[in-house]
């Protein structure tokens, strides 16, 4: 696993970037995310890395598409978590802004995503674009 900085942008308390191996990598390898924010971050990293199987596996079965094709030529520029809110014993919301560039055009995805925990694992359900 790479020692390069994790695409999700998580840092240590001293502000040093966490490596992929110390951050989202173990989740991509099958470890359960401890909370909805970490799942959101790991999903962002999976988009950056083109890890479609992980994205599908962490999408709740009630909303999961049959297949997922990532847009070719896009460059992910960063993730900002605005808010992580626990909404119930096994539900949470994460508001985030993801920035990327595709075809020379900058795109800013601002969303409030809903997550549910089943059998100890968090899943992305859906979200509202803000």
Beta strands, then each sheet from edge to edge (+ up, - down):
strand 1: 75-88
strand 2: 91-102
strand 3: 105-118
strand 4: 121-129
sheet 1: 1+ 2- 3+ 4-
end
